[in-house]
Amino acid sequence: MRRGALLLFLGSLLFASLPLTAALAASGAQTQQAANAFTNRLIDSNDPYLLLHAHNPVDWYPWGPEALARAKQENKPIFVSIGYSTCYWCHVAERTIYSNPEIAKLMNQWFINIKVDREQRPDLDSVYMLARELMTGNGGWPNNVFLTPDLKPFYAGSYFPANDDSSGRPGFPTVLRTLHEAWADHRPDVLQQADKVYSAMREQRPRAAVVSGASLDPAALLSHARDEILREVDGINGGIGNEWQKFPREPILTLLMVDYRSSRNGKARHALIGALDAMALGGIHDQLGGGFHRYSTKPTWSVPHFEKMLYDNAQLLKLYADAYRLTGSPLYGQVANDIARYLARQMAAPQGGFYSAQDAEVDGREGISYLWTRQEIESLLSTSEAVAFFQVYALTPVPKGRGEGSDGGVLRVRMPIADTLRRAGATDIASALATLAPARARLLAARERRPQPNRDDKIIVAWNALAIDALVRGAEILQQPAYLRLAQQTAERLWKDAYHADTGELKHEIFRDRAQDQGYLDDYALLGIAFLGLADATRETVWRDRSIQLATALQVRFFRDGTFATTRATTDLLIEPKDDGDNTMPSGTSGAVELFARLSAITGQATYANVVRRALSSLGSTLRDDPQGWASTVVAVNRYPLPQSDEVQQRTRVAGSGPPAVPSTASHVHARGAARSALDHDDLTVTLVVDKGYHVNANPASFDYLIPTRLSIQGVPGLRVTYPDATVIRPKFAPEGLRVYEGLVTLNVTAPRGSVVRGRPVVGDLRVQACNDEVCLPPATMPVKIELGQ
């Protein structure tokens, strides 16, 4: 093939490697049987995705120095294939391509072949997904990239069929031969292509233009983000975006909820409820087994992609619980409990922690364990039960090619809801669904007798942190103490097995009882946040102390020149990966901003606030121009406002002009204390006087973005504070009600005998936030002098 024709063909291949939903090339029983006769290096990998490929005839390497050194030594290009264990098309590739000895022979002869689990190495995935997007304009998994020996990508694609098809789409052997010919005969052109891609990748990772953190107005960011999001709302089907694939977009929905709480914007509320209703009633919600699938392949939310991911279900549990508290809708309470029960039943590890995901397929057929025919349902229910069931539920047919020819459909609630309620004779959908619980239980029992999807038993720290946080919230709102116990068990497992107190290092995951891989930014940040939630729920200071330890380790390992690195493993990365915002879950950067902002609010220490200011300054115009892309950061800086920096306060004092100083909590709350000895302990009384027209948040506070009143005394272990009963008020910004203290407030405290009454006054720290009917003032940590009584 001439050089020009070869490069043109290579270019055409880039657009011919997209996954198809048409019939696949037959895998062939003989190739699968042949694959079982092989064992490659992946057999020693403690990773479920890599182990799935351990008996391929492909000479796979895990990513590491051995493979990279061999590529340089033999001057061979590298084929790196990135996927994860519950990825449907990754499984198809394993059966149709990598189990085929003839294809493996070509791979082994011409390339150094590396398998990567994107969940184990999200940093590698980030780097080479960027390359794929630049070269092809699309993403997704599997992500297959061909590299030069110095790790520069020159070709990328997704699923390749085993054979050329009738539409002219090249099969994987054709791709391999063409790329080998290019490397052997036109290497300078390939290297030039690789250099161009590398340069483009570097240009996508420039330093953000720095602006003053003080110029970033949190409220303005929130309203800007809300307005941009509202332009993308699907007003017909619910949710964000009108594409054929619909994702929950949890950070976006959280932002809408936070905005509505503060602005009472009716459009934000309508968009939020529209999305939550559509997902709860659609096929993306497993109506029998609980939990949510990863995304919908239909704008109507009817037919899901059947994977179930821990990070989705954790965030949705928290969202629906918060929505239940916000709206009082019983449907949202049902859904939140439904998710929590699913996590406890299907995803919880016996020793604590949650597994990462459930597969989409069984025996090569996507979603087959979830599909039903009307006849199957009618055979399991009585005639009257079946009639009542189909008054509320419908079956959405699965398009041909997705269920491998199955005639089954996906269960969802019938639409429109008004007609469903009329047929069922119910006043609301929650009560209609509740009456069908026995029928659903019978169907679920029958479904569980079918072959079940595989489960990925990795315990990923960041995803488990999201689950801890959600269960803590659910325990409080839904009045379910069992959820809190489950959260505590998970947190203790992670702390015991994944954190090393002597080094301050947190591991990324636990698999087969082995903690492994260096933790990433999001592991540290999200676990620190989860521990703060546990501290509030249990009033056990150990969780706050552990959160501070994680924040300290995070700052040392990841905070550089005002920005957060996402990984410490940079020696074998082509470029340094950076967070690009919040997509399916909060980014590590957003998690770190929230962690340090919350610690600033809790402790009053300026160090934490300064980290947040520097991070916001580095995000700069990126955050200001695209706040909806950084939804979790925007939420964090609105929930946990920073106190004025010393520099700003000094400028205000010197200038003596301009806007008046921001009112402070300390101007409206006054406190004094007294202590005396009892028989076996010291008694303390701390009295607060809150100015008329103001109140302070009770302990615990009504919402996690409000600062609870909290008393501490340094150097006094075993301090027990009894906080008074709260008064419930309903200001304009929180009509659902707030738990507060007003007027004269008394805190009763006991301490070990002699720890406070010891001949001299003691000074305590009172953390408090004052609010009126319009606004909440920045929180303050006030010294409280505790005089010695008789």
SVG drawing of the C-alpha trace seen along z (x, -y; Angstrom):
<svg xmlns="http://www.w3.org/2000/svg" viewBox="-61 -56 77 82">
<polyline fill="none" stroke="black" stroke-width="0.4" points="0.0,0.0 1.4,-3.4 2.2,-5.8 -0.6,-8.3 -3.2,-5.5 -2.0,-4.0 -2.4,-7.2 -5.8,-7.8 -6.9,-4.3 -5.6,-4.9 -7.7,-8.0 -10.8,-6.1 -10.2,-3.5 -10.6,-6.1 -14.2,-6.5 -14.9,-2.8 -14.2,-1.6 -17.3,-2.8 -19.4,-0.2 -22.4,1.0 -25.7,2.3 -26.2,4.6 -25.6,8.3 -22.1,9.2 -19.7,11.5 -20.1,14.9 -17.7,15.6 -17.5,19.3 -17.4,22.0 -14.1,23.3 -12.3,20.0 -13.6,19.9 -12.5,23.5 -9.1,22.7 -8.7,19.7 -9.1,21.9 -5.9,23.7 -3.9,20.5 -2.6,18.6 -0.9,15.2 0.7,12.7 -2.7,11.3 -3.2,14.5 -1.1,12.8 -3.2,9.6 -5.3,8.9 -8.0,7.3 -11.3,8.7 -11.2,7.1 -7.6,8.2 -8.4,11.7 -11.2,12.0 -8.5,11.9 -5.9,14.2 -6.7,17.2 -6.7,15.3 -4.1,16.5 -3.0,12.8 0.3,12.2 -1.2,9.6 0.8,7.5 -0.5,5.4 0.6,1.7 4.0,1.5 7.8,1.3 8.1,4.7 5.8,4.1 7.0,0.5 10.7,1.6 10.0,4.5 8.3,2.1 11.4,-0.2 13.8,2.7 12.1,4.3 11.0,1.0 7.4,2.2 4.2,0.2 2.0,0.8 -1.6,1.8 -3.3,0.6 -6.9,1.8 -8.7,0.0 -12.0,1.3 -13.7,2.5 -15.3,5.7 -19.0,4.7 -18.5,3.1 -20.8,4.9 -18.7,4.3 -15.5,5.2 -17.0,8.6 -18.0,8.8 -14.4,8.0 -13.0,10.6 -15.2,13.3 -14.9,12.3 -11.4,11.0 -9.0,11.8 -10.1,15.4 -9.4,16.0 -5.9,17.6 -5.5,16.3 -6.1,12.7 -4.0,13.2 -1.1,14.4 -1.1,11.1 -1.2,9.1 1.6,11.0 3.8,10.9 3.5,7.2 2.6,5.4 3.2,5.2 -0.3,5.8 -1.4,4.2 -4.7,4.5 -5.8,1.8 -8.8,1.6 -10.0,-2.0 -11.4,-1.7 -8.0,-0.6 -6.1,-3.2 -8.4,-6.2 -5.3,-8.3 -4.3,-6.2 -7.9,-6.1 -8.0,-9.9 -4.9,-10.4 -5.8,-8.0 -9.5,-8.8 -8.4,-12.4 -6.3,-11.0 -9.2,-9.0 -11.5,-11.9 -9.0,-14.1 -8.5,-11.5 -12.1,-10.2 -14.4,-12.8 -16.0,-10.2 -15.3,-8.3 -16.6,-5.3 -15.3,-1.8 -13.5,0.2 -10.9,-2.4 -8.3,-0.9 -5.3,-3.0 -2.1,-2.2 1.1,-3.9 4.6,-4.4 7.2,-2.9 7.5,-6.4 3.7,-6.2 2.5,-8.7 -0.8,-7.6 -1.2,-7.5 -4.5,-5.6 -7.5,-4.8 -10.9,-3.2 -13.5,-1.3 -14.9,2.1 -13.5,3.7 -15.4,6.6 -13.6,9.9 -14.1,9.7 -14.6,7.1 -18.3,6.6 -20.4,6.0 -20.7,2.3 -16.9,1.9 -16.2,1.7 -12.8,3.2 -12.3,6.1 -9.6,6.1 -7.2,8.3 -7.4,5.7 -6.7,2.9 -3.7,4.8 -2.2,5.5 -2.6,1.9 -1.1,0.4 1.8,2.9 2.4,2.0 2.4,-1.7 4.9,-1.1 7.2,1.1 7.2,-0.9 6.1,-4.5 7.4,-4.9 8.3,-8.6 4.7,-9.4 3.4,-7.4 5.8,-9.2 4.8,-12.6 1.1,-11.7 1.9,-10.7 3.7,-14.0 0.7,-15.9 -1.6,-14.0 0.8,-14.5 1.0,-18.3 -2.8,-18.5 -3.1,-16.6 -0.7,-19.0 -2.7,-22.0 -5.8,-20.6 -4.1,-20.7 -2.9,-24.4 -2.7,-26.2 -6.0,-27.9 -6.0,-31.7 -5.7,-32.8 -8.2,-35.2 -8.7,-36.4 -10.6,-33.9 -12.4,-36.9 -13.9,-37.8 -15.7,-34.5 -19.1,-35.2 -20.6,-31.8 -24.2,-33.0 -23.5,-34.3 -21.8,-31.1 -24.9,-29.2 -27.4,-31.3 -25.3,-31.2 -25.0,-27.4 -28.7,-27.0 -29.6,-29.2 -27.3,-27.2 -28.7,-23.9 -32.3,-25.0 -31.5,-25.6 -30.7,-21.9 -33.7,-20.5 -35.9,-17.9 -39.3,-19.4 -41.1,-16.4 -39.3,-13.4 -37.5,-14.9 -33.8,-15.0 -30.9,-17.0 -30.3,-16.9 -32.2,-15.6 -29.8,-13.0 -30.8,-9.4 -28.7,-8.4 -29.9,-9.9 -27.7,-9.9 -28.8,-10.8 -26.3,-13.7 -26.3,-13.6 -24.0,-16.6 -26.2,-18.7 -29.4,-17.6 -27.7,-18.3 -26.9,-21.9 -30.6,-22.4 -31.7,-21.3 -29.2,-23.6 -30.2,-26.5 -33.9,-25.9 -33.3,-25.9 -31.7,-29.3 -33.5,-31.0 -36.9,-29.3 -36.6,-29.4 -39.7,-27.6 -38.0,-26.5 -35.2,-24.9 -37.7,-23.0 -39.7,-21.9 -36.5,-20.6 -35.4,-18.8 -38.7,-17.1 -39.1,-16.3 -35.8,-14.4 -36.4,-12.6 -39.9,-11.5 -38.9,-10.4 -36.0,-8.2 -38.0,-6.8 -40.9,-5.7 -38.8,-4.6 -37.0,-1.5 -33.6,-2.9 -35.0,-2.2 -35.0,1.6 -38.7,1.7 -38.3,5.1 -34.8,5.4 -34.1,1.8 -31.3,-0.5 -30.7,-2.2 -29.0,-1.1 -26.3,-3.2 -28.1,-5.2 -31.1,-5.0 -30.8,-4.2 -34.1,-6.0 -35.0,-9.6 -38.1,-8.3 -35.9,-6.6 -37.6,-3.3 -34.8,-1.0 -31.6,-1.1 -28.0,-0.1 -28.2,2.6 -25.0,2.1 -25.5,1.0 -22.7,-1.2 -22.2,-1.9 -21.3,-5.6 -24.7,-6.1 -26.8,-4.4 -24.9,-6.1 -25.5,-9.6 -29.1,-8.8 -29.9,-7.5 -28.7,-10.9 -30.6,-12.9 -33.9,-11.1 -33.6,-11.3 -32.9,-15.1 -35.7,-15.5 -38.0,-13.6 -37.1,-16.1 -37.5,-19.0 -40.8,-18.1 -42.4,-15.5 -43.2,-13.3 -43.6,-9.7 -42.4,-8.5 -39.0,-9.9 -38.9,-8.3 -39.8,-4.9 -37.1,-5.2 -34.4,-6.2 -35.3,-3.2 -35.4,-1.0 -31.8,-2.0 -30.5,-1.5 -32.1,2.0 -30.6,2.8 -27.1,1.8 -27.4,3.8 -28.8,6.9 -26.7,7.1 -23.6,4.9 -22.5,5.1 -19.4,7.1 -19.7,9.2 -16.8,7.5 -17.9,4.0 -17.7,2.0 -19.6,2.1 -18.7,3.8 -18.3,1.6 -20.8,2.8 -23.0,5.4 -22.7,6.6 -25.1,5.8 -25.1,9.2 -25.6,12.9 -24.2,15.5 -23.4,12.9 -27.0,11.4 -27.4,7.9 -30.1,7.4 -31.5,10.8 -32.0,11.4 -34.2,8.3 -36.6,8.8 -40.1,10.1 -43.0,11.1 -46.5,10.4 -47.2,14.2 -44.3,14.8 -45.7,12.3 -49.3,13.5 -48.1,17.1 -46.6,16.0 -49.5,13.8 -53.2,14.5 -55.6,13.2 -56.6,10.3 -53.0,9.5 -52.0,9.5 -54.8,7.1 -53.9,4.7 -50.2,5.0 -50.6,4.1 -52.9,1.2 -49.7,-0.4 -46.8,1.2 -46.0,1.5 -43.4,3.5 -41.2,1.6 -39.9,3.8 -36.1,4.0 -34.9,3.1 -33.6,6.1 -29.9,6.6 -29.9,5.5 -31.6,8.5 -30.1,11.0 -33.5,11.6 -35.4,11.9 -39.1,11.0 -39.0,9.6 -39.4,6.1 -38.4,3.8 -40.7,3.0 -41.6,-0.7 -44.6,-2.6 -47.2,-3.4 -47.5,-7.0 -49.2,-9.4 -49.5,-9.2 -52.9,-10.7 -54.3,-7.8 -52.5,-5.3 -53.9,-6.6 -57.4,-6.7 -57.1,-3.0 -55.6,-2.0 -58.1,-4.0 -55.2,-5.7 -54.7,-9.3 -50.9,-9.2 -48.4,-7.0 -46.6,-6.1 -49.7,-4.5 -50.4,-2.7 -46.9,-1.3 -47.1,-0.3 -50.2,1.8 -48.2,3.8 -45.3,4.7 -46.4,8.4 -46.6,8.9 -43.2,7.3 -41.7,9.5 -43.1,12.6 -41.7,11.6 -38.3,10.7 -38.1,14.1 -38.7,15.7 -36.2,13.4 -33.5,14.3 -33.8,18.0 -32.6,17.0 -28.8,16.8 -27.6,13.5 -25.2,10.9 -21.7,11.0 -20.6,8.6 -17.3,6.7 -16.1,7.3 -13.6,4.4 -14.2,2.1 -13.2,-1.3 -12.6,-3.9 -14.0,-7.0 -17.2,-5.2 -17.6,-3.7 -17.2,-7.2 -20.2,-8.3 -22.2,-5.4 -21.2,-6.2 -22.3,-9.8 -25.6,-8.8 -26.4,-6.2 -25.7,-8.7 -28.1,-11.2 -30.7,-8.5 -30.5,-7.3 -31.3,-10.8 -34.0,-11.7 -35.7,-8.4 -35.3,-7.5 -33.4,-4.3 -30.7,-3.6 -29.7,-0.5 -28.4,-2.7 -26.1,-4.5 -24.7,-1.2 -24.0,-0.1 -22.2,-3.4 -20.1,-3.0 -19.2,0.6 -18.0,-0.5 -16.0,-3.4 -14.3,-1.3 -13.4,1.3 -11.8,-1.3 -9.9,-3.0 -8.6,0.4 -7.7,1.9 -7.0,-0.9 -5.4,-3.6 -1.9,-3.3 -1.6,-5.6 2.2,-5.4 2.6,-6.9 -0.7,-8.7 -1.2,-6.8 -4.7,-5.7 -5.1,-2.9 -7.4,-3.1 -9.2,0.2 -9.6,3.5 -10.0,6.7 -9.8,10.2 -9.1,8.7 -6.0,6.9 -5.8,3.1 -3.8,2.0 -2.8,-0.9 -2.0,-4.4 -5.1,-6.4 -6.2,-9.1 -7.3,-12.6 -11.0,-11.7 -10.3,-8.8 -8.9,-11.1 -11.3,-13.9 -14.6,-12.0 -13.6,-9.8 -12.8,-12.9 -16.2,-14.3 -17.9,-11.0 -16.1,-11.0 -17.4,-14.6 -20.9,-13.3 -20.4,-10.5 -19.0,-12.9 -22.2,-15.0 -24.5,-12.0 -22.7,-10.1 -21.2,-13.1 -18.1,-11.0 -15.1,-13.3 -12.9,-10.4 -14.5,-10.8 -13.6,-14.5 -10.1,-13.7 -9.8,-11.1 -11.1,-13.5 -8.5,-16.0 -5.8,-13.3 -7.0,-12.7 -7.1,-16.4 -3.5,-16.8 -2.3,-13.8 -4.2,-15.1 -2.6,-18.5 0.9,-17.0 0.4,-14.6 -1.8,-16.4 -1.8,-20.2 0.8,-21.9 1.0,-25.5 -2.6,-26.2 -4.0,-23.2 -4.9,-19.7 -3.1,-16.9 -5.3,-13.9 -2.7,-11.1 0.7,-10.6 1.8,-8.0 3.2,-10.4 6.4,-8.6 4.7,-6.4 2.1,-8.9 2.5,-10.8 0.9,-13.9 -0.4,-14.8 -4.1,-14.1 -6.3,-16.9 -9.8,-17.1 -12.1,-18.4 -15.1,-19.0 -17.9,-17.0 -19.6,-14.4 -21.0,-11.2 -19.7,-12.1 -17.9,-14.9 -14.3,-15.2 -11.4,-14.9 -10.9,-18.7 -14.5,-19.4 -14.3,-16.9 -11.2,-18.6 -12.8,-22.0 -15.7,-20.8 -13.6,-19.0 -11.4,-22.0 -14.4,-24.4 -16.2,-22.3 -13.1,-22.0 -12.8,-25.7 -16.4,-26.1 -16.0,-23.5 -12.6,-24.5 -12.3,-28.2 -8.7,-27.6 -7.6,-29.9 -5.3,-27.3 -8.2,-25.3 -9.9,-28.4 -6.7,-29.5 -6.4,-26.2 -9.9,-26.7 -9.1,-30.2 -6.0,-29.2 -7.8,-26.3 -10.6,-28.6 -8.1,-31.1 -6.4,-28.4 -9.7,-27.3 -10.2,-30.9 -12.1,-31.6 -12.8,-27.9 -15.1,-28.0 -16.6,-31.4 -17.3,-30.6 -18.5,-27.0 -19.9,-26.7 -22.4,-24.0 -19.4,-21.8 -18.1,-22.2 -21.4,-21.7 -20.0,-20.1 -17.5,-22.9 -20.3,-25.5 -22.4,-23.6 -19.6,-23.4 -18.7,-27.1 -22.4,-28.0 -23.0,-25.5 -19.8,-26.3 -19.1,-30.0 -15.5,-31.1 -14.8,-33.8 -13.2,-37.0 -9.5,-36.5 -7.2,-38.5 -6.0,-40.5 -9.6,-41.5 -10.3,-42.5 -7.1,-44.5 -7.9,-46.3 -11.3,-47.2 -9.9,-48.6 -7.3,-50.7 -9.6,-52.0 -12.2,-53.1 -14.6,-53.3 -16.5,-51.2 -19.1,-48.6 -19.8,-48.2 -18.2,-45.3 -20.1,-42.0 -22.1,-41.5 -20.5,-38.8 -22.0,-36.0 -20.0,-37.2 -21.8,-40.6 -25.2,-38.8 -24.3,-35.9 -22.7,-36.3 -21.6,-33.5 -20.4,-32.9 -19.6,-29.8 -19.3,-28.5 -17.9,-25.3 -18.0,-23.5 -16.9,-20.2 -19.3,-17.4 -18.7,-14.1 -17.1,-12.3 -17.0,-14.8 -17.0,-18.5 -20.2,-20.3 -20.2,-23.1 -22.9,-25.4 -22.4,-27.5 -25.1,-30.2 -25.7,-31.8 -27.6,-35.0 -28.8,-35.4 -29.9,-38.9 -33.5,-39.4 -34.3,-38.8 -31.5,-36.2 -31.2,-32.5 -28.4,-29.9 -28.5,-26.5 -29.4,-23.6 -27.1,-20.6 -27.6,-18.7 -28.3,-21.3 -31.2,-20.8 -29.1,-20.7 -25.5,-19.7 -24.6,-23.1 -25.6,-24.8 -23.1,-24.9 -24.4,-23.3 -23.8,-25.0 -20.9,-23.1 -18.8,-23.5 -15.3,-22.1 -12.5,-22.5 -9.0,-21.8 -7.2,-19.3 -10.3,-17.9 -11.0,-14.3 -14.3,-12.8 -16.2,-16.0 -20.0,-15.4 -22.2,-18.2 -26.0,-18.0 -27.6,-20.3 -31.1,-21.6 -34.2,-20.8 -34.6,-22.8 -37.3,-25.2 -38.6,-24.7 -39.0,-27.9 -40.0,-28.4 -38.2,-31.4 -38.7,-32.3 -35.6,-30.6 -36.5,-27.3 -40.3,-26.8 -39.7,-23.1 -38.5,-24.2 -35.3,-24.7 -34.2,-23.5 -32.7,-26.5 -32.0,-28.0 -33.2,-31.5 -32.9,-33.9 -31.4,-32.4 -29.7,-29.0 -28.1,-26.7 -25.6,-24.0 -25.0,-21.5 -21.6,-19.8 -19.9,-17.1 -16.2,-16.4 -13.9,-14.1 -13.3,-15.4 -10.5,-17.9 -10.2,-18.3 -11.9,-21.7 -12.0,-22.8 -8.3,-23.1 -7.7,-26.5 -7.8,-28.8 -10.4,-29.8 -10.7,-27.6 -11.4,-28.9 -13.7,-26.9 -14.4,-27.2 -18.0,-27.8 -18.6,-27.2 -21.8,-28.9 -23.6,-30.4 -26.2,-33.2 -29.0,-33.7 -32.0,-36.0 -35.1,-35.5 -33.3,-36.5 -29.7,-35.3 -27.2,-33.2 -24.0,-35.1 -20.5,-33.5 -19.9,-31.1 -17.5,-32.1 -15.5,-30.3 -15.9,-32.3 -13.8,-32.0 -15.9,-31.3 -14.3,-32.0 -15.5,-29.4 -15.3,-30.9 -14.9,-28.6 -18.1,-28.5 -18.6,-27.3"/>
</svg>
